Structure formats: structure tokens, C-alpha cells
Amino acid sequence: MSNRIDTTFARLRESSRKAFIAYVAAGDPDFDTSLRIIRSLADAGADVIELGLPFSDPLADGIVNQMAADRALRSGMSTARTLDLIRAFRETHADTPIVLFTYLNPVFTYGFDAFHRDAADAGADGVLLLDLPPDEAEQDAVTFPAARAGLKTIRLIAPTTPPDRMRRLAESSEGFIYALSRTGVTGAHGAPSEKIAEFVGAIRPHSNVPVCVGFGISSPDQAAAVARAADGVIVGSAIVRQVEENLDGDPVAAVREFTAPLIAAVHDA
């Protein structure tokens, strides 16, 4: 089933461009500012928006994204309010894909079937469940709700993923594959691996969906280098840090100013 993610990557392929995927925490630092940030990212040329669902125990995230989730939760964000945020975004931006980046706990608390149905109804296009092992992901009760709702199930693949597991993850990926540029938690504290092209090349034979690379990308030069090897570049913590550092100023303008050269670097690669 085709959705905005497929349409976006098809359009990018036709123009020989790579995708820029921007991650922010939903509701950071508050609902209204977060809405302005994601609208600004879309207007600046971000091809896909990844929305982190605020969660109290985001173990795969570094301190920058952990603090963003904490700010969002303190401002009153919840799973339901995150879906409200997507609905508000869709009032002005009909075509930019939205991917929900989350852990299993809030999904099961909300209700697995209900979450996927309501996320799709709100205007989401894909879901990335960080702590869902591929063995369990293949169970009907896990895969069918997303498929019924029309959401793409996006998988993570790390440089340390064994070949057999890499194949299983790649074959079951939809929308795009999130390939980690290095191991560890999220954050711009380490540069991307120099073996990204080799890593992406190992994934490609197992899937026809785009391979996008994230983790540790924080400069236009890094973004361009990754874009030359992959189908898309994912930037998260470096963007979230702009929010954190401008809480007393204008985080929307700070994010826009920071991402503009990154987006240009990816599109021009």
C-alpha cells in the first residue's frame, strides 16, 4: 500500500535527490512551539518528519533527546496529544510524511490496535518501534495492526547486526530502512562511521526500500558525505539541541537556521 513516504521517495528519485529526515520530540518544549517547529522544518525542505513520542524511559536515546522527552512530558504531552499534534500539522501540510519514533511501552499502554488505527487517522505514515525485536515483530498480532491501518513499519539496522538478522530486518522493512551510522545511543557526540558506504551496500541486496542513515550527523559536510552513500540522511539530536539552547529565545528560528544548510547539503549531494 502506497503512502506519503513512498510518494516522497519516488519524487526524490525522479529528481536524483536524497532525502533529509528531521527528528524532533513531539511537544518539545510545548505543544504550540513544537507545531511551529515541525511546520518550519517542512517549509524549509525537510522531506520526512520523525516525531519522537515522549516517554519516561527512552533507553536508546542520549541525554539531549532524553531531556527533550522530559520537557515534552512536563508540558503535558501524551500519546493522545502527540496524535493531536499530527492532526494540527495536517491542517497546513498535507504531503510531508510523518513517522512516529517510539518504544513499545506507550504503544501497549495506549492499546496496540488502537494506537496504529488512531495514528493513521491522525495523519501519520509510518512507525518505528525501537525496542521491537524482529522475532516478535513477525508475529501476526504485531504486524497486522500497522498493515491494516496503512502505516509503514520501519526497521532499525545497526553496524553490529549479524548478517542473518540484517536480512530479516531489511526484508520486512517498509517505507525506508533506518541504518545506524554507528553503535550507541542517539546523539551528535560521535562522528558517523567511515564505513557507511560499505554498510549501506551490505543492506541493499535484501530490500528494495530506501536506506537512510542517522546517528551522529551534525554538520553539512557530514550530511553530504552520508547522502552520497545512502538514500537519505536522518538528523535528530543536533536539531533537538537547537531547541534546548534557545528555550529563552526563538527555538523555531534557531532550528530553521541550523537545518537550512544541512537540507541544502543533502539535496545537492
The 8 nearest C-alpha neighbors of each residue, nearest first, counted from 0:
[[1, 2, 149, 146, 151, 150, 5, 173],
 [2, 0, 5, 3, 6, 4, 149, 174],
 [1, 3, 5, 4, 6, 0, 124, 149],
 [2, 4, 6, 96, 5, 7, 94, 124],
 [5, 3, 7, 6, 2, 96, 174, 8],
 [6, 4, 8, 7, 3, 2, 1, 9],
 [5, 7, 3, 9, 4, 8, 10, 2],
 [8, 6, 10, 4, 9, 5, 3, 11],
 [7, 9, 11, 10, 5, 6, 12, 4],
 [10, 8, 6, 12, 11, 7, 5, 13],
 [11, 9, 7, 13, 8, 12, 6, 14],
 [10, 12, 8, 16, 14, 13, 9, 15],
 [13, 11, 15, 9, 14, 10, 16, 8],
 [12, 14, 10, 11, 15, 9, 16, 8],
 [13, 15, 11, 12, 16, 10, 9, 17],
 [16, 14, 12, 13, 11, 17, 10, 266],
 [17, 15, 11, 266, 14, 12, 18, 267],
 [16, 18, 231, 230, 266, 265, 226, 11],
 [19, 17, 231, 46, 232, 20, 230, 16],
 [18, 20, 232, 46, 45, 231, 262, 233],
 [19, 21, 233, 47, 48, 46, 232, 45],
 [22, 20, 48, 234, 49, 233, 235, 45],
 [21, 23, 235, 49, 50, 48, 234, 20],
 [24, 22, 50, 239, 51, 25, 235, 49],
 [25, 23, 51, 50, 27, 67, 68, 26],
 [24, 26, 50, 51, 27, 52, 81, 23],
 [25, 27, 30, 29, 71, 33, 28, 76],
 [28, 26, 71, 29, 33, 24, 25, 67],
 [27, 29, 71, 70, 26, 33, 32, 74],
 [30, 28, 26, 27, 74, 32, 31, 33],
 [29, 31, 26, 33, 32, 34, 27, 84],
 [30, 32, 34, 33, 29, 35, 26, 28],
 [33, 31, 35, 34, 29, 30, 36, 28],
 [32, 34, 36, 26, 30, 35, 31, 27],
 [33, 35, 31, 32, 36, 37, 38, 30],
 [34, 36, 32, 38, 33, 37, 39, 31],
 [37, 35, 33, 39, 251, 34, 38, 40],
 [38, 36, 40, 39, 34, 35, 41, 33],
 [37, 39, 35, 41, 36, 40, 34, 42],
 [38, 40, 42, 36, 37, 41, 35, 43],
 [41, 39, 37, 43, 42, 38, 45, 36],
 [40, 42, 45, 38, 44, 43, 39, 37],
 [41, 43, 39, 44, 40, 38, 45, 37],
 [44, 42, 40, 41, 39, 45, 259, 255],
 [45, 43, 41, 42, 46, 40, 262, 19],
 [46, 44, 41, 19, 40, 47, 20, 43],
 [45, 47, 19, 18, 20, 44, 95, 41],
 [48, 46, 20, 96, 45, 95, 97, 21],
 [49, 47, 97, 21, 20, 22, 96, 50],
 [50, 48, 22, 98, 21, 97, 99, 100],
 [51, 49, 99, 23, 25, 24, 100, 22],
 [50, 52, 24, 100, 25, 101, 99, 23],
 [51, 53, 101, 25, 100, 50, 54, 24],
 [54, 52, 68, 51, 72, 71, 25, 24],
 [55, 53, 56, 57, 68, 52, 105, 72],
 [54, 56, 57, 69, 53, 68, 72, 65],
 [55, 57, 54, 58, 65, 59, 102, 60],
 [58, 56, 60, 59, 54, 55, 65, 102],
 [57, 59, 60, 56, 184, 61, 65, 102],
 [60, 58, 184, 57, 185, 61, 129, 183],
 [61, 59, 185, 184, 58, 57, 64, 65],
 [60, 62, 185, 184, 186, 63, 64, 65],
 [61, 63, 65, 64, 66, 60, 186, 185],
 [64, 62, 66, 65, 61, 236, 67, 240],
 [63, 65, 67, 66, 62, 61, 60, 68],
 [66, 64, 62, 68, 67, 63, 60, 61],
 [65, 67, 69, 68, 64, 63, 62, 70],
 [68, 66, 64, 70, 69, 65, 27, 24],
 [69, 67, 53, 71, 65, 66, 70, 72],
 [68, 70, 66, 72, 67, 71, 73, 65],
 [71, 69, 67, 73, 68, 72, 28, 27],
 [70, 72, 27, 26, 68, 74, 69, 73],
 [73, 71, 76, 69, 75, 74, 70, 68],
 [72, 74, 70, 75, 71, 69, 76, 68],
 [73, 75, 71, 72, 29, 76, 70, 28],
 [76, 74, 72, 73, 77, 71, 29, 80],
 [77, 75, 72, 71, 80, 26, 74, 81],
 [76, 78, 80, 79, 81, 75, 53, 72],
 [77, 79, 81, 80, 82, 52, 76, 105],
 [78, 80, 82, 77, 81, 83, 76, 109],
 [81, 79, 83, 77, 82, 78, 76, 84],
 [82, 80, 84, 78, 83, 79, 77, 25],
 [81, 83, 85, 79, 84, 80, 121, 118],
 [84, 82, 80, 86, 81, 85, 87, 79],
 [85, 83, 81, 87, 82, 86, 80, 88],
 [84, 86, 88, 82, 83, 87, 121, 89],
 [87, 85, 83, 121, 89, 88, 84, 122],
 [86, 88, 84, 90, 85, 89, 83, 34],
 [89, 87, 85, 90, 86, 91, 92, 84],
 [90, 88, 92, 86, 93, 91, 87, 85],
 [89, 91, 87, 88, 92, 86, 93, 85],
 [90, 92, 89, 88, 93, 87, 38, 94],
 [93, 91, 89, 94, 88, 90, 95, 38],
 [92, 94, 89, 95, 91, 90, 88, 96],
 [93, 95, 92, 96, 3, 89, 7, 6],
 [96, 94, 47, 93, 92, 46, 97, 41],
 [97, 95, 47, 3, 4, 124, 48, 94],
 [96, 98, 48, 123, 124, 49, 47, 95],
 [99, 97, 125, 49, 126, 124, 50, 123],
 [100, 98, 126, 50, 49, 51, 127, 101],
 [101, 99, 51, 127, 50, 52, 126, 98],
 [102, 100, 128, 52, 51, 129, 99, 127],
 [101, 103, 128, 129, 104, 130, 105, 106],
 [102, 104, 106, 105, 107, 128, 130, 101],
 [105, 103, 107, 106, 102, 108, 54, 101],
 [106, 104, 108, 107, 103, 109, 102, 54],
 [107, 105, 103, 109, 108, 104, 111, 110],
 [106, 108, 110, 111, 109, 104, 105, 103],
 [109, 107, 105, 106, 110, 104, 111, 103],
 [108, 110, 106, 107, 105, 114, 111, 113],
 [111, 109, 107, 113, 108, 114, 112, 106],
 [110, 112, 107, 114, 113, 106, 115, 109],
 [113, 111, 144, 114, 115, 110, 116, 145],
 [112, 114, 116, 110, 111, 115, 117, 109],
 [115, 113, 117, 111, 112, 116, 110, 118],
 [116, 114, 118, 112, 113, 117, 145, 144],
 [115, 117, 113, 148, 119, 114, 118, 120],
 [116, 118, 120, 114, 119, 115, 113, 121],
 [119, 117, 121, 115, 123, 120, 116, 114],
 [118, 120, 123, 122, 116, 121, 117, 148],
 [119, 121, 117, 122, 118, 116, 123, 148],
 [122, 120, 86, 118, 119, 82, 85, 117],
 [123, 121, 119, 120, 85, 86, 118, 124],
 [124, 122, 119, 97, 118, 125, 121, 98],
 [125, 123, 150, 97, 98, 96, 151, 119],
 [126, 124, 151, 98, 150, 152, 123, 99],
 [125, 127, 99, 152, 98, 153, 100, 151],
 [126, 128, 100, 153, 129, 99, 101, 152],
 [129, 127, 101, 102, 131, 130, 103, 126],
 [130, 128, 102, 131, 127, 101, 100, 155],
 [129, 131, 128, 102, 132, 103, 101, 59],
 [130, 132, 128, 129, 136, 133, 135, 103],
 [133, 131, 134, 135, 136, 130, 129, 137],
 [134, 132, 136, 135, 137, 168, 131, 167],
 [133, 135, 132, 136, 137, 138, 131, 167],
 [136, 134, 137, 133, 138, 132, 131, 141],
 [135, 137, 133, 138, 134, 141, 132, 142],
 [138, 136, 135, 134, 133, 139, 142, 141],
 [139, 137, 136, 135, 141, 140, 142, 134],
 [138, 140, 142, 141, 143, 137, 136, 144],
 [139, 141, 138, 143, 142, 144, 137, 136],
 [142, 140, 139, 138, 136, 143, 144, 137],
 [141, 143, 139, 144, 145, 140, 136, 137],
 [142, 144, 146, 145, 139, 147, 141, 140],
 [145, 143, 147, 112, 146, 142, 115, 148],
 [146, 144, 150, 148, 143, 147, 115, 142],
 [145, 147, 143, 149, 148, 144, 150, 142],
 [148, 146, 144, 145, 149, 143, 150, 116],
 [147, 149, 145, 116, 146, 150, 119, 144],
 [148, 150, 146, 147, 145, 151, 0, 119],
 [151, 149, 125, 145, 124, 148, 146, 152],
 [150, 152, 125, 173, 174, 153, 124, 126],
 [151, 153, 173, 126, 125, 172, 127, 150],
 [152, 154, 127, 172, 173, 176, 126, 175],
 [155, 153, 172, 176, 177, 168, 127, 156],
 [154, 156, 177, 178, 176, 157, 153, 179],
 [155, 157, 178, 179, 177, 160, 165, 154],
 [156, 158, 179, 160, 159, 178, 182, 155],
 [159, 157, 160, 181, 179, 198, 182, 156],
 [158, 160, 157, 161, 182, 156, 181, 162],
 [159, 161, 157, 158, 165, 164, 156, 162],
 [162, 160, 164, 163, 165, 159, 158, 166],
 [163, 161, 165, 164, 166, 160, 201, 167],
 [164, 162, 166, 165, 161, 167, 160, 168],
 [163, 165, 167, 166, 161, 162, 168, 160],
 [166, 164, 162, 168, 163, 167, 160, 169],
 [165, 167, 169, 163, 164, 168, 205, 170],
 [168, 166, 164, 170, 165, 169, 171, 163],
 [167, 169, 165, 171, 166, 170, 164, 172],
 [170, 168, 172, 166, 171, 206, 167, 205],
 [169, 171, 167, 206, 168, 172, 205, 166],
 [172, 170, 168, 169, 167, 173, 154, 152],
 [173, 171, 169, 153, 154, 170, 152, 176],
 [174, 172, 151, 152, 153, 175, 208, 171],
 [175, 173, 151, 4, 5, 208, 153, 172],
 [176, 174, 209, 208, 173, 210, 153, 177],
 [175, 177, 210, 154, 211, 153, 178, 172],
 [178, 176, 155, 211, 212, 154, 156, 179],
 [179, 177, 212, 156, 155, 211, 176, 157],
 [180, 178, 157, 181, 213, 212, 214, 156],
 [179, 181, 191, 214, 192, 213, 212, 178],
 [182, 180, 179, 192, 191, 158, 214, 183],
 [181, 183, 157, 158, 179, 184, 180, 159],
 [184, 182, 185, 181, 59, 61, 186, 60],
 [185, 183, 59, 60, 61, 186, 182, 58],
 [186, 184, 60, 61, 214, 59, 183, 236],
 [185, 187, 236, 188, 61, 215, 214, 184],
 [186, 188, 215, 189, 237, 236, 216, 217],
 [187, 189, 186, 215, 190, 185, 216, 217],
 [190, 188, 215, 187, 191, 186, 214, 216],
 [189, 191, 215, 192, 216, 188, 187, 221],
 [192, 190, 180, 215, 181, 216, 193, 189],
 [191, 193, 194, 180, 181, 195, 190, 189],
 [192, 194, 195, 191, 196, 190, 180, 197],
 [195, 193, 197, 192, 196, 198, 180, 191],
 [194, 196, 198, 197, 193, 192, 199, 180],
 [197, 195, 228, 199, 198, 194, 200, 229],
 [196, 198, 200, 194, 195, 199, 201, 228],
 [197, 199, 195, 201, 200, 196, 194, 202],
 [200, 198, 202, 196, 201, 197, 195, 203],
 [199, 201, 197, 198, 203, 202, 196, 204],
 [200, 202, 198, 199, 203, 197, 204, 205],
 [203, 201, 199, 200, 204, 205, 198, 169],
 [202, 204, 200, 205, 206, 201, 199, 207],
 [205, 203, 202, 206, 201, 200, 207, 166],
 [204, 206, 203, 166, 169, 170, 202, 207],
 [207, 205, 170, 169, 208, 203, 204, 202],
 [206, 208, 209, 203, 205, 204, 170, 169],
 [207, 209, 175, 206, 174, 173, 210, 176],
 [210, 208, 175, 230, 176, 211, 207, 174],
 [209, 211, 176, 230, 175, 229, 177, 208],
 [212, 210, 231, 177, 230, 232, 229, 178],
 [211, 213, 178, 232, 179, 233, 177, 180],
 [212, 214, 233, 179, 180, 232, 234, 178],
 [215, 213, 180, 216, 185, 179, 186, 181],
 [214, 216, 187, 190, 189, 191, 186, 188],
 [217, 215, 214, 234, 221, 187, 222, 218],
 [216, 218, 237, 187, 215, 221, 234, 219],
 [219, 217, 221, 220, 222, 216, 261, 260],
 [220, 218, 261, 222, 221, 264, 223, 260],
 [221, 219, 223, 222, 218, 224, 264, 261],
 [222, 220, 224, 218, 219, 223, 216, 225],
 [223, 221, 219, 225, 220, 224, 265, 226],
 [222, 224, 226, 265, 264, 220, 268, 225],
 [225, 223, 221, 227, 226, 222, 220, 228],
 [224, 226, 222, 228, 227, 223, 229, 221],
 [227, 225, 223, 229, 228, 224, 265, 231],
 [226, 228, 225, 224, 268, 229, 223, 230],
 [227, 229, 196, 226, 225, 195, 224, 199],
 [230, 228, 226, 231, 211, 210, 227, 225],
 [231, 229, 17, 211, 210, 209, 18, 226],
 [230, 232, 18, 211, 17, 229, 19, 226],
 [231, 233, 212, 19, 211, 226, 20, 213],
 [234, 232, 213, 20, 212, 21, 19, 235],
 [235, 233, 21, 216, 22, 213, 20, 232],
 [234, 236, 22, 238, 237, 21, 239, 23],
 [235, 237, 239, 186, 238, 240, 187, 63],
 [236, 238, 240, 217, 235, 239, 187, 234],
 [239, 237, 241, 240, 236, 235, 254, 234],
 [238, 240, 236, 242, 241, 237, 23, 235],
 [241, 239, 243, 237, 242, 238, 236, 244],
 [242, 240, 244, 238, 239, 243, 254, 253],
 [243, 241, 250, 239, 240, 245, 244, 246],
 [242, 244, 240, 241, 245, 246, 239, 67],
 [243, 245, 241, 242, 246, 240, 250, 247],
 [246, 244, 248, 250, 242, 247, 243, 249],
 [245, 247, 248, 243, 244, 242, 250, 249],
 [248, 246, 245, 249, 244, 250, 243, 242],
 [247, 249, 245, 246, 250, 244, 253, 252],
 [248, 250, 251, 252, 245, 253, 246, 247],
 [251, 249, 242, 253, 245, 252, 254, 246],
 [250, 252, 36, 254, 253, 249, 255, 35],
 [251, 253, 255, 254, 250, 249, 256, 36],
 [254, 252, 250, 256, 251, 255, 241, 257],
 [255, 253, 257, 251, 252, 256, 241, 250],
 [254, 256, 252, 258, 253, 257, 259, 251],
 [255, 257, 253, 254, 259, 258, 252, 260],
 [258, 256, 254, 255, 259, 253, 260, 238],
 [257, 259, 261, 255, 260, 256, 262, 254],
 [258, 260, 262, 261, 256, 257, 255, 263],
 [261, 259, 263, 262, 258, 264, 219, 257],
 [262, 260, 219, 258, 264, 263, 259, 265],
 [261, 263, 265, 259, 264, 260, 19, 258],
 [262, 264, 260, 266, 261, 265, 267, 259],
 [265, 263, 261, 223, 267, 262, 219, 266],
 [266, 264, 223, 268, 262, 267, 263, 226],
 [265, 267, 263, 16, 264, 17, 268, 262],
 [266, 268, 264, 265, 263, 16, 223, 17],
 [267, 265, 223, 266, 227, 264, 226, 17]]
